[in-house]
Every structure is written in C-alpha cells, then in structure tokens.
Amino acid sequence: MSPLRVLIVASEVAPVAKTGGLADVVAALGIELGRKGHDVHVLVPLYRRVREGVADLEPVPGLQGLRIDMGPHTYRVSVVRGTVGGLVVDFLDCPALYDRPGIYTPDRDEHLRFALLSRAALSVCQELGWAPDIVHCNDWHTGLLPLYLKLLSSWEQLFDSTKTVLTIHNIGYQGMFAAEVVHELGLDDARHLLHQEDLAEGRVNLLKTGLIYADVLTTVSRTYAREIQGEELGMGLQEMLRGRDDHLVGIVNGVDYGEWSPEQDRYIPQHYSAETIDGKLENKRALLAVAGLPPGDACMTFGVVSRLVTQKGFSILFEPLSEMLAHHDVRLVVLGSGEPAIEDFFAGLAHRFPQRCAYDKGYNDPLAHLIEAGADAFLMPSRYEPCGLNQMYSLRYGTVPIVRRTGGLADTVELFDPETGEGTGIVFDDFNAEAARWALSVALKLYHQPRLWRRMMLNGMARDFSWTRQAGTYVELYHRLLGREVPAA
C-alpha cells in the first residue's frame, strides 16, 4: 500500500515554538509518521524565536515570495525549512505577522496571523503540485483551513481527494473575533457558509468553523471526547459536537520515551527499570537533597510538576495537603508557576513545613525529571484535563499517579485494586476536598504495604503510551477516512 501524504498545519512545534502540549503532539506525530514511511510535511509560522533558535534554516526553492490575497490584504510569504528535534519542519515566513516576541499576541491582527497560515498552507501545496491525502489541522488557529479548502477545491482539482482532520487540544480556546473580520479573512462571498447565529450576534468563532467543515474531528482522549459533548466542559460547543458525534474520535497523546524513560534519562543520577526498580531509591535521595529537605528513605514523597492554574484543580488540595503535612512524616516537592493564589499556597506550605515541603517557582527541566524519578507518587487533581502527559511519565517511572477521573487521566490511569493486584494508580471521582483527602489517605495506606505498592508501580511501568503506538491509531483513522483498507500492524 502506498504511503500517505500528510500535511500537518499548526501554530506550534516543540521545542522551538511551544506553549503547551500541542507543540509536543505536532513534533512527535510528525516524526512517527515519517518513521512509518509516510510523506509528511509540517507547516508552522516562522516566529522570531524560531528564526533565532533554529540554525539550519534554508529557503525552499519555488516557495519564495508567494502572493497571498485575503480580503483587502496582500501578503508576500516564503517558506524556509529547518530541523528541530529530529523533525524537518517548513516555516511560513511573513515578518509583518510573525516577527514578534511571542507566539500568541493581544494584537488586533491575531485573526489574520493564523488565517494566513491556513490559506498559505493550500497555496504551498499548489505551488509544489503536491496533493495531500490528509490535511491535519490543530485547534482554532487552523479552524478556517477546512473551509478554505472547500472553497478552493470547487475549482482546484489538486485537492479532489484531500480529507481534513481537526484535532481539538483544548476546547477552552476557540478563536472568537468580531464579525467585522469576515471581510479581512477574504470570506465576504462565503458569509452564508459561516455560523449564522454567531454572525447575527456579531462574532466569528474560528474553532466552530473548523468543527463544521472538517471531515473528521479528533481530541486527545476518549473521555474528553465525551466530556466536551456535555454542558460542563463543552464550552458552548456541546450541541454542535453532539451533532457530529459519529465524526468525533478520542485518541490519547503519546509519550516520547526517548526523553522520558528511567532507563536513559540524562537528568537523573541513577538509571533503573522494572527489573532494577530498587534503583529508584537513589533518585529519591537525590531529589530530597536538591529540594533541601531532610533525607527519609521510608518517608513517602509526593511530587507536583504543573502549571499552577485553576484547570489543574489544586484548590481541592489546599486543606488535605495542609492536614497531611501537619500529621504525617512525608515529603512534598512542587515545581510550577501560574496564578498567584496557588503559588502563594505552595509557598506558604513550604514556609510552614520547611522540613517536609519544598516549592520551586517556575520551570526547571532537570528538576522536573528528577521529581518524576524520585517521588513515590505524583499529584494531578485536575478540574479537567484533555489529555495530560505527566501521569504517563509517572507510570513509566514507577511513580504512582494520584489523579481525578477526568479526560485523559481517566483513560490512562486505572484505580488499583488491592484484592486483585490490578490497576496503576489512585483515582478519585468528585472534585472536592473530601475526595482528594480520601485519595491521599489511600496512598499513605498502600505505601506502607510494600508488596502492594510495588505491584502498583510495576503495573504502571508495563503500560505502553509510546508515540509509535499512538501514531498507528492516527494512521488507521487516516486510511478509514480515505476509504482505504487499514493496513495490518
């Protein structure tokens, strides 16, 4: 069977243009599709940080000075190619829109910055005479691309067989703008194809536009695919998603085990595996030393690496963690930054319990790896979590995840059953302090039953969330969408 031709268009790619998990998905999926023999092109804006951070950028012949007309605007764009993290990426060069300090901006032309990305992606294909089988769009930034393709394919035969996939990484970000931008987006003649109620109320929602016209919708876990069809997490798009339920698929993100694996992690002092799991203790000792906490081989150590924002749910831990540190000889190491109230809480814990809690504000990659390797348990009490990655890192490192049953956390962590010895972590349902208190008490109880705790650790380490496996799920989806027989694994 001939390889697929896949165009991935996104606003981010790791590690050079990253604010969150979207960048990791784009990079990892692109690499794995290439390894599987598919013809993959990845297109991302050439932000200032990319220009300054990628050393081998070279102009792509035939893709220099292309003219893109959008409404009253005319842009001259070029494509340069570079290698980032083992992935060859095409970067869209338009200094007027992308030569700015950040990836995202509060500027008045934000809609144009990403509409141009969508429109230019199709122009690049035309100039190359390259017909993608699949155009894989990501989040609101490429929400217009399926509509632009629909309009273009009405006369451009190159795209006769092209199908579109739109992945929702976080439905909380939708790309909403005033209806006046329709003219600037070059969609005056296509106003009837936009969501009419939104236009009547004076707005355009770019993600919603993508949901209407993409051939298939995906999101980053099966549970999140169900949750966003409900009132609580649908963010106003639940009815539309319920209407497209038969075209909505949840696929859990993968993990880069080349970067996150205790067998080869460059940031930890002692490598280990399921067969040499006792080596984890050396990392615990190193973690406590780096955190400035007293040693304690037998003291249960909890870890947190997170953005400290409302979504992550730490508010329900305020009372339970304070109680636990007051009454139990445990350790807590926290790395992260975000909302002042949550930062202040963890800073306050470290001040009140300096022998048991350490808080490092910000992000520190070596410390993040050491927390995963050295902690006994990892806390993720998320209010909602489209996918999440740290729980999968934790499983790989034999660090028991303590999570709320939501989104990707529900899909990747199974509640441990002491009777059967099955399960990989501690999972609670309700978003309140009482449920979080229960989870912490269960963790402490199981930790002091070494046979059961070790069983839970090994169960988690045996799980496979590699991108090699998850990319295969995307390949199957692509083939089905194209009406092709799914190749044998």
Buried (B, 14 or more C-beta within 10 A) or exposed (E): EEBBBBBBBBBBBBEBBBEBBBBBBBBBBBBBBBEBEBBBBBBBBBBBBBBEBBEEBEEBEEBBEBEBEBBEBEBEBBBBBBEBBEBBBBBBBBEBBBEBEEBBEEEEBBBBBBBBBBBBBBBBBBBBEEBBBBBBBBBBBBBBBBBBBBBBBEEBEBBEEBBBBBBBBBBEBBBBBEBEBBBBBBBEEBEEBBBEEBBEEEBBBBBBBBBBBBBBBBBBBBBBBBBBBEEEBBBEBBEBBEEBEEBBBBBBBBBBBEBBBBEEBEBBBBBBBBEEBEBBEBBBBBBBBBBEBEEBEEBBBBBBBBBBBBBBBBBBBBEBBBBBBEEEEBBBBBBBBBBEEBBEBBBBBBEEBEEBBBBBBEEBEEBBBBBBBBBBBBBBBBBBBBBBBBBBBBBBBBBBBBBBBBBBBBBBBBBBEBEEEEBBBBBBEEBEBEBBBBBBBBBBEBBEEEEBBEBBBBBBBEBEBBBBBBBBBBBBBBBEBBEEEEEEE
